[in-house]
Amino acid sequence: MFKYNFKSLENIGANAFQNVPIEEFSVKIEYLFDSQLLELPIKKFIISSHLSSIDSMQSYSDNYGSNRYYFEKYYPLLESIEYTTDSNYILLVNMEQIEEIDTSDDPESRISVYIARCPKLKKLPNRIENLFYIGDLPEIESVDLSYCKLIKRNSFYNCPKLKNVIGWGDHEMNVYQSLFVL
């Protein structure tokens, strides 16, 4: 596997990776759409996300995250995204090609998620602490809520294959209305 440790993408020319068969790429979230990476044949991103709150997550979403155009146009082969230990927030919307989301194996890490309209996604990340929204995920069959403290309204909307909910009722949760609607 090709590895190169750089502090900034600014040090790399725009054509540096052309014709290089990169399938996996580790990147900080703020560099995700830099011109040096665009249109590379990347199948998996390992993302380091320093988003510190739901507000910063929403700000990122307003710029890129909720618009599948960016991912489909620039990363048409992308199938998988892995979030590193320092990633506390996951926001994926309209990611039609994403099949897998990986998160840290650190038993102490917890994440907040907003995941919607990812029709190929088959498995949700573990260690969810705050669930802002999960919906329009037709292939999801199971979810682990063992660490979940908050579930916002209308979560699990249009998840017809969801049959197994782990951790439901075995600890205190703040649960909003309209859960598990088909």
C-alpha atoms as a printed R data frame, in Angstrom:
    type eleno elety resid chain resno       x      y       z
1   ATOM     1    CA   MET     A     1   0.000  0.000   0.000
2   ATOM     2    CA   PHE     A     2   1.259  3.478  -0.904
3   ATOM     3    CA   LYS     A     3   1.688  5.686   2.170
4   ATOM     4    CA   TYR     A     4   2.775  9.276   2.336
5   ATOM     5    CA   ASN     A     5   2.571 11.419   5.434
6   ATOM     6    CA   PHE     A     6   2.016 15.090   4.658
7   ATOM     7    CA   LYS     A     7   0.867 17.964   6.820
8   ATOM     8    CA   SER     A     8  -1.115 19.782   4.170
9   ATOM     9    CA   LEU     A     9  -2.476 18.982   0.750
10  ATOM    10    CA   GLU     A    10  -1.139 22.336  -0.399
11  ATOM    11    CA   ASN     A    11   2.308 20.737  -0.709
12  ATOM    12    CA   ILE     A    12   1.048 18.300  -3.314
13  ATOM    13    CA   GLY     A    13   0.526 19.253  -6.919
14  ATOM    14    CA   ALA     A    14  -2.956 18.866  -8.381
15  ATOM    15    CA   ASN     A    15  -1.774 16.053 -10.675
16  ATOM    16    CA   ALA     A    16   0.331 14.194  -8.107
17  ATOM    17    CA   PHE     A    17  -1.977 11.196  -7.784
18  ATOM    18    CA   GLN     A    18  -3.311 10.959 -11.326
19  ATOM    19    CA   ASN     A    19  -3.147  7.419 -12.683
20  ATOM    20    CA   VAL     A    20  -2.255  6.040  -9.237
21  ATOM    21    CA   PRO     A    21  -4.579  3.156  -8.273
22  ATOM    22    CA   ILE     A    22  -5.426  4.420  -4.780
23  ATOM    23    CA   GLU     A    23  -8.298  2.485  -3.249
24  ATOM    24    CA   GLU     A    24  -7.968  3.697   0.336
25  ATOM    25    CA   PHE     A    25  -7.099  7.204   1.474
26  ATOM    26    CA   SER     A    26  -6.773  8.690   4.957
27  ATOM    27    CA   VAL     A    27  -7.762 12.364   5.125
28  ATOM    28    CA   LYS     A    28  -8.905 15.050   7.550
29  ATOM    29    CA   ILE     A    29 -12.508 15.989   6.866
30  ATOM    30    CA   GLU     A    30 -11.618 19.565   5.935
31  ATOM    31    CA   TYR     A    31  -9.491 18.285   3.015
32  ATOM    32    CA   LEU     A    32 -12.130 15.938   1.633
33  ATOM    33    CA   PHE     A    33 -12.921 18.083  -1.389
34  ATOM    34    CA   ASP     A    34  -9.489 19.572  -2.128
35  ATOM    35    CA   SER     A    35  -8.631 19.592  -5.818
36  ATOM    36    CA   GLN     A    36  -5.668 17.258  -5.254
37  ATOM    37    CA   LEU     A    37  -8.019 14.425  -4.303
38  ATOM    38    CA   LEU     A    38 -10.904 14.987  -6.651
39  ATOM    39    CA   GLU     A    39 -11.741 12.288  -9.136
40  ATOM    40    CA   LEU     A    40  -9.253  9.759  -7.759
41  ATOM    41    CA   PRO     A    41 -10.459  6.132  -7.906
42  ATOM    42    CA   ILE     A    42 -10.913  5.963  -4.131
43  ATOM    43    CA   LYS     A    43 -13.137  3.185  -2.748
44  ATOM    44    CA   LYS     A    44 -12.590  3.872   0.940
45  ATOM    45    CA   PHE     A    45 -11.925  7.038   2.935
46  ATOM    46    CA   ILE     A    46 -10.493  6.954   6.441
47  ATOM    47    CA   ILE     A    47 -11.708 10.258   7.812
48  ATOM    48    CA   SER     A    48 -10.317 12.133  10.781
49  ATOM    49    CA   SER     A    49 -13.104 14.438  11.873
50  ATOM    50    CA   HIS     A    50 -12.550 17.119  14.477
51  ATOM    51    CA   LEU     A    51 -16.137 18.344  14.336
52  ATOM    52    CA   SER     A    52 -16.737 19.408  17.906
53  ATOM    53    CA   SER     A    53 -20.496 19.831  18.051
54  ATOM    54    CA   ILE     A    54 -23.742 19.293  16.220
55  ATOM    55    CA   ASP     A    55 -23.426 22.903  15.025
56  ATOM    56    CA   SER     A    56 -20.071 22.274  13.351
57  ATOM    57    CA   MET     A    57 -21.487 19.058  11.917
58  ATOM    58    CA   GLN     A    58 -24.430 21.008  10.481
59  ATOM    59    CA   SER     A    59 -22.103 23.674   9.088
60  ATOM    60    CA   TYR     A    60 -20.098 20.990   7.297
61  ATOM    61    CA   SER     A    61 -23.351 19.490   6.036
62  ATOM    62    CA   ASP     A    62 -24.490 22.812   4.639
63  ATOM    63    CA   ASN     A    63 -21.278 23.056   2.614
64  ATOM    64    CA   TYR     A    64 -20.805 19.457   1.440
65  ATOM    65    CA   GLY     A    65 -22.233 16.648   3.504
66  ATOM    66    CA   SER     A    66 -25.881 16.703   2.525
67  ATOM    67    CA   ASN     A    67 -25.238 17.083  -1.174
68  ATOM    68    CA   ARG     A    68 -24.506 13.741  -2.790
69  ATOM    69    CA   TYR     A    69 -23.427 15.565  -5.929
70  ATOM    70    CA   TYR     A    70 -19.960 16.111  -4.458
71  ATOM    71    CA   PHE     A    71 -19.361 12.477  -3.596
72  ATOM    72    CA   GLU     A    72 -20.947 10.967  -6.698
73  ATOM    73    CA   LYS     A    73 -19.148 13.347  -9.027
74  ATOM    74    CA   TYR     A    74 -15.724 13.298  -7.426
75  ATOM    75    CA   TYR     A    75 -15.639  9.859  -5.799
76  ATOM    76    CA   PRO     A    76 -17.913  7.616  -7.889
77  ATOM    77    CA   LEU     A    77 -16.232  4.414  -6.650
78  ATOM    78    CA   LEU     A    78 -16.495  5.268  -2.937
79  ATOM    79    CA   GLU     A    79 -18.123  2.373  -1.069
80  ATOM    80    CA   SER     A    80 -16.802  2.665   2.464
81  ATOM    81    CA   ILE     A    81 -15.988  5.353   5.021
82  ATOM    82    CA   GLU     A    82 -14.049  4.735   8.211
83  ATOM    83    CA   TYR     A    83 -14.032  7.318  10.991
84  ATOM    84    CA   THR     A    84 -11.014  7.487  13.315
85  ATOM    85    CA   THR     A    85 -11.128  7.545  17.122
86  ATOM    86    CA   ASP     A    86 -11.178 11.354  17.230
87  ATOM    87    CA   SER     A    87 -14.396 11.453  15.190
88  ATOM    88    CA   ASN     A    88 -17.372 12.132  17.426
89  ATOM    89    CA   TYR     A    89 -19.944 13.096  14.800
90  ATOM    90    CA   ILE     A    90 -21.012 11.226  11.677
91  ATOM    91    CA   LEU     A    91 -23.181 12.927   9.100
92  ATOM    92    CA   LEU     A    92 -24.031 11.052   5.901
93  ATOM    93    CA   VAL     A    93 -26.953 12.083   3.722
94  ATOM    94    CA   ASN     A    94 -27.804 11.036   0.162
95  ATOM    95    CA   MET     A    95 -24.783  8.765  -0.117
96  ATOM    96    CA   GLU     A    96 -26.246  6.260  -2.536
97  ATOM    97    CA   GLN     A    97 -23.025  4.331  -3.146
98  ATOM    98    CA   ILE     A    98 -21.962  3.883   0.525
99  ATOM    99    CA   GLU     A    99 -22.229  0.280   1.709
100 ATOM   100    CA   GLU     A   100 -20.190  0.411   4.902
101 ATOM   101    CA   ILE     A   101 -19.367  2.778   7.773
102 ATOM   102    CA   ASP     A   102 -16.546  1.753  10.114
103 ATOM   103    CA   THR     A   103 -15.757  3.378  13.438
104 ATOM   104    CA   SER     A   104 -13.057  3.002  16.051
105 ATOM   105    CA   ASP     A   105 -12.795 -0.201  18.077
106 ATOM   106    CA   ASP     A   106 -11.996  1.896  21.155
107 ATOM   107    CA   PRO     A   107 -14.520  0.769  23.799
108 ATOM   108    CA   GLU     A   108 -14.518  4.267  25.327
109 ATOM   109    CA   SER     A   109 -15.386  6.127  22.122
110 ATOM   110    CA   ARG     A   110 -18.951  7.327  21.539
111 ATOM   111    CA   ILE     A   111 -20.468  8.923  18.455
112 ATOM   112    CA   SER     A   112 -23.389 11.092  17.469
113 ATOM   113    CA   VAL     A   113 -25.000 10.249  14.138
114 ATOM   114    CA   TYR     A   114 -27.264 11.664  11.462
115 ATOM   115    CA   ILE     A   115 -27.527  9.158   8.618
116 ATOM   116    CA   ALA     A   116 -30.214  9.316   5.934
117 ATOM   117    CA   ARG     A   117 -30.937  8.149   2.406
118 ATOM   118    CA   CYS     A   118 -28.074  5.690   2.057
119 ATOM   119    CA   PRO     A   119 -29.902  2.849   0.281
120 ATOM   120    CA   LYS     A   120 -26.942  0.422   0.103
121 ATOM   121    CA   LEU     A   121 -25.859  0.821   3.739
122 ATOM   122    CA   LYS     A   122 -26.326 -2.500   5.531
123 ATOM   123    CA   LYS     A   123 -24.851 -1.856   8.987
124 ATOM   124    CA   LEU     A   124 -24.864  1.105  11.356
125 ATOM   125    CA   PRO     A   125 -21.842  2.043  13.456
126 ATOM   126    CA   ASN     A   126 -21.638  0.830  17.059
127 ATOM   127    CA   ARG     A   127 -21.321  2.947  20.199
128 ATOM   128    CA   ILE     A   128 -23.980  5.480  19.185
129 ATOM   129    CA   GLU     A   129 -24.511  7.931  22.049
130 ATOM   130    CA   ASN     A   130 -26.748 10.527  20.359
131 ATOM   131    CA   LEU     A   131 -28.975  9.593  17.470
132 ATOM   132    CA   PHE     A   132 -30.080 12.789  15.748
133 ATOM   133    CA   TYR     A   133 -31.668 10.924  12.842
134 ATOM   134    CA   ILE     A   134 -31.466  7.587  11.114
135 ATOM   135    CA   GLY     A   135 -33.896  7.046   8.267
136 ATOM   136    CA   ASP     A   136 -34.508  5.994   4.690
137 ATOM   137    CA   LEU     A   137 -32.122  3.074   5.082
138 ATOM   138    CA   PRO     A   138 -33.931  0.183   3.393
139 ATOM   139    CA   GLU     A   139 -31.167 -2.408   3.971
140 ATOM   140    CA   ILE     A   140 -30.567 -1.868   7.712
141 ATOM   141    CA   GLU     A   141 -31.564 -4.980   9.685
142 ATOM   142    CA   SER     A   142 -30.072 -4.280  13.113
143 ATOM   143    CA   VAL     A   143 -29.023 -1.384  15.354
144 ATOM   144    CA   ASP     A   144 -27.115 -1.401  18.650
145 ATOM   145    CA   LEU     A   145 -28.417  1.225  21.092
146 ATOM   146    CA   SER     A   146 -26.522 -0.085  24.133
147 ATOM   147    CA   TYR     A   147 -24.797  3.279  24.715
148 ATOM   148    CA   CYS     A   148 -27.510  5.535  23.340
149 ATOM   149    CA   LYS     A   149 -28.719  8.385  25.568
150 ATOM   150    CA   LEU     A   150 -30.749 10.399  23.035
151 ATOM   151    CA   ILE     A   151 -32.962  9.476  20.089
152 ATOM   152    CA   LYS     A   152 -34.501 12.421  18.237
153 ATOM   153    CA   ARG     A   153 -37.934 12.366  16.614
154 ATOM   154    CA   ASN     A   154 -38.784 10.449  13.455
155 ATOM   155    CA   SER     A   155 -35.711  8.255  13.700
156 ATOM   156    CA   PHE     A   156 -35.824  4.902  11.941
157 ATOM   157    CA   TYR     A   157 -38.336  6.230   9.423
158 ATOM   158    CA   ASN     A   158 -38.509  3.983   6.352
159 ATOM   159    CA   CYS     A   159 -36.212  1.221   7.586
160 ATOM   160    CA   PRO     A   160 -38.413 -1.717   6.519
161 ATOM   161    CA   LYS     A   161 -35.864 -4.483   7.213
162 ATOM   162    CA   LEU     A   162 -35.016 -3.306  10.746
163 ATOM   163    CA   LYS     A   163 -35.879 -6.274  12.968
164 ATOM   164    CA   ASN     A   164 -33.229 -6.318  15.711
165 ATOM   165    CA   VAL     A   165 -32.777 -3.435  18.179
166 ATOM   166    CA   ILE     A   166 -30.042 -4.203  20.714
167 ATOM   167    CA   GLY     A   167 -29.968 -2.323  24.029
168 ATOM   168    CA   TRP     A   168 -33.543 -1.062  23.890
169 ATOM   169    CA   GLY     A   169 -35.020 -0.658  27.370
170 ATOM   170    CA   ASP     A   170 -31.967 -1.762  29.341
171 ATOM   171    CA   HIS     A   171 -30.852  1.782  30.269
172 ATOM   172    CA   GLU     A   172 -32.226  5.310  30.476
173 ATOM   173    CA   MET     A   173 -32.728  7.152  27.165
174 ATOM   174    CA   ASN     A   174 -34.320 10.443  26.189
175 ATOM   175    CA   VAL     A   175 -36.584  9.333  23.344
176 ATOM   176    CA   TYR     A   176 -38.598 11.698  21.163
177 ATOM   177    CA   GLN     A   177 -41.857 10.730  19.428
178 ATOM   178    CA   SER     A   178 -42.508  8.870  16.180
179 ATOM   179    CA   LEU     A   179 -39.942  6.092  16.276
180 ATOM   180    CA   PHE     A   180 -39.779  3.074  13.987
181 ATOM   181    CA   VAL     A   181 -42.191  4.326  11.329
182 ATOM   182    CA   LEU     A   182 -42.314  2.495   7.997
